[in-house]
Amino acid sequence: MPIRQQIQQIFRPKHFEFDASIRETITILYPNISWEFVDCIDGLPWFMQQSSVIGTVLPSTGGGTKLRLYCKNYHQLSTSEKLDLIVHEAYHIQQYLDTKSCRISIVNWGFNRRFIRLYIAWYLQLAVRAVFMQKAWREIPQLAYRMHPLEIPAYAQEESFRQWRIAYQNSNQAGRWDSLICSESQVVTHTKVAYRIIATLFCMSIALISPVVECLGKGLSYILGYNSSYYQDNSE
């Protein structure tokens, strides 16, 4: 892929909107989420380009209220894959709301939000635990991710929805998904202080650096030549 297109994908990513059926489903499942405060982006942020992640929810660069829902290759997914992924990531959005991470304050600005600090603190704590369990280095990231107390309920919600979708999606029994409606998430907040401090420093660094990097990246994309056909050819 040409370097110009790579830069455009990273710093001028395509946005997407949910299909009517997907929006209807997630609106029912997550009645407390205001989706106008969520930017949906087809791709991953600049600091996650080499990761194996296919979806994530991160704070927006500016302010303290909006979030960004990133989905890698969203338009290449089937409708069922999109639904399963969005149901999982929407659970994390609910966690942002339940930790009061979408209100501008001295502790919530830019990337530096309470939920993401808590998420990173837990990840670090579990990664260190995996080291003491004498796990191979390549296994540590995935082990910390799978043991993460903020991921476990999100995966449980995704799996419950997947089972419902397979069993009832085509049988006009939508009433059976009442148990999937999520008005409040599970959030485990008790992490060790040392990991919270490290997570806070990391988030503050990203909050300060990210606007500069994104501004430079967008400027570079213009210098290299903004290609509007890239967005037209890759949109639905």
N, C-alpha and C positions, 0 to 999 in steps of 0.2 A: 504494500500500500504506500502511495506517495506520502512524503513527509508532510506536505501541505494538508492532505486529507486527514492524517493522524492528528495534527494539531487542531483542525476543525472539530474532529470528533471529541477531543478532550476539552477544549476551551469554548467551543460554540456547539454544544451537543444538541441533538434533535430532542424536542419535547413531544410528548404524546398525550392523548386523552383516552379515557376508557371507552370501550364500546358500551352501548346502552345496556346490554345484558349484564356486563361486568359491573357497571356503575350501580345498577339496581341491586345486585347481589351484595356488594360491599356496603352500600348505604343501609341495607337492612341489617347486615351482620354487625356493623359498627355505627350505631346511631349517633354517637357523640363526636364523631370526626367531621370537621368542616373541611371539605376537600379543596375549597378555594385557597386554603393556606398551605397546600401541598403542591409543589412543582414536580411533575412527573417527567423524568429524563431518561432517554434511551441511551444508556452507556454508564460508565463508572467515573467517579471523580479522578482528578489528576494523580492523587497519591495512592490510588488503588488499581492502577492500570495493569499491574502484573499479578494481581491476586486472582484466585479461582472463584471469587464471589460472583453470583449472578444477580443478586438483588440486595439492596441495603437502604436504610433510611438515615439520613444525616441532616444536621442543622444547615440552614442556608447561610451563606457567607455574611450577609448583612442583617442587622436587626436581631430580634430574639423571638419572633413569633412563627416564622415560616419554616417549613421543612422541605427537604428534597428526597423524593422517592426515585432511586436509581434502579433501572432494570437493564441488564446487559442483553443486547440483541432482542429487545422486547417484541419487535414486529416479526421476528422469526419464530416466536413461540406459538403453539396452538392455543385455542381459546381455553382449553382445560388447564394447560400449563400456566397461562396467564392468571387464571383464577386462583390456582393453588399458590402461586408466588405472591399475588397481591393480598390474599387472605393472610399469609404469613407476615408480610411486611406491614400490613395495616395493624396487626397486633402490636408491632413495635411502635407505631404511631400512637396507639392508645396508651402504651407505656410512657411515651413522652408526655402525653396529657396528664396521666396519673401522677407523674413526678413533678408536675408544674414546670416543665421545661420549655413551654411555649409562651412564656411571659417575659417581657423585657425587664431586667433587673440587674443589679450589680453582679449577680452570680449567673445570669443567663444573658449572654450576648454573643452574636456570631456563632462560631462553632462551639464555643464554651458553654454548653448546657448541662444541666444536672444529670439528665439521663445518659448522655454519651460519656460523661465522667464516670458515672457508676458502671456503665458497660465496660469501659476500658479497665477500670480498677478490678472488676471481677475477672476479666480476661487475664490480666497480669497475675493475679493471685492464683488462679487455676493453672496457669502455665508454670509458675514456680512449683506448685504442688506436683505437677507432672514430672518436673525435673527430679524431685526427690523420690518419685515413684520409679526412677531410673528408666523412663521411657526414652526411646530413640528420638533424637532431635527432630527428625522429620515428622514424628507422630505428635509432638507437643502442640502445635497450633490447632490441629483438628481435634485433639482430645480436650483442650481447653474450651474450644468452641462447643463441642457436644455436651460438656458438663456445665455449660454456662447457665446459671439460674434464670437469666432473662431470655435465653433461647429455648429452654425446655418447654415452657408453656406455649410459646409461639409455634413450635413444631407440633405440640399436642393439638393446638387449634387447627393447624394446617392438615394434620392427619385426620382429625374428626371431620373436617369439611370434605376432604378427599373421599372418605368413606361414604359420606352423605351424597356427594356428587355422583359417585359410581352407582349407588343403590337407588337413588330417588330422582335424579336430574330429569329423567324422561318419563316419570310416572305421575306427575301432577300432585305430588305429596309434599309440597314446599313447607307445609305446616310442621313437618317433622324436624325442621332445622331450628326450632325455638331454642334448643339447648346450645346452639352455636352462637347466638347473639351475644356480643361482647360489649357490655357497657362499662366494664372495669377490668383491668388486667392484673396479673400477678407480678409484683415487683419486690425483689429481695434486696434490701438496702444495706445490710450489715456487712460491709467489707472492712478490711484492716486499714488503719489510718495511713500507713506508709504507702499503700497502693493508691489510695485516694489522692495523696499528695502528688505522686508521680503522674497519675491520670490528669489531674488538674493542670499541672505544668505542661503536659503534652497538648491538652485541649487549648490552653491559652496560646501556645506557640502556633498551632494550626489556625486559631482565630485571628492571629496577627499576620501570619504569613500568607494565608489563603487568598485574601483580597488582592494582595500584591501580585502573587503568582497568576491569578485569574486575569487580572488587568493586563499584565505583560503578555500572557498567552493570547488574549483576544487581540491585543495590538499586533502581535506577531502574525496572527492569522490574516489580518488585513494587509500587512506588509507582504506576505507571501501570496496574497491574492484571495479574497473572499469568493468562494465558489457557491453561489446560490443554487445551482443545479444539483449540488450534493444533497440539499434538503428536499428539493422537489422529487428527485429520483428515489429517495429513500423514505418517503412518507407514504402513509396508507391512503 
